[in-house]
Amino acid sequence: MIPLSDEEIAQKCVRNVKKALGDDSEWEIEHFEVIRAVKAVTHFKVGSHKHRPRQTTSVENLMIAGDWVRDVSSSLR
């Protein structure tokens, strides 16, 4: 992936998601950001999203944010 341009990486991601969802419709990317972290690793694995805590808490006006939480408003279709 390192030699690919940011645009090529974004298109590759779209192709992979479409393939995983079995979707052959046309998608248009509205915004994307590629962050290149040399010698970095990810802590995520396929299927781990459902085990992450939600952003909302039992404390009024307190939300959790960061890489380890799942967004309440988003879901895979």
Secondary structure, 3 states (H helix, E strand, C coil): CCCCCHHHHHHHHHHHHHHHHCCCCCCCCCCCCCCCCCCCCCCCCCCCHHHCCECECCCCCCECCCCCCECCCCCCC
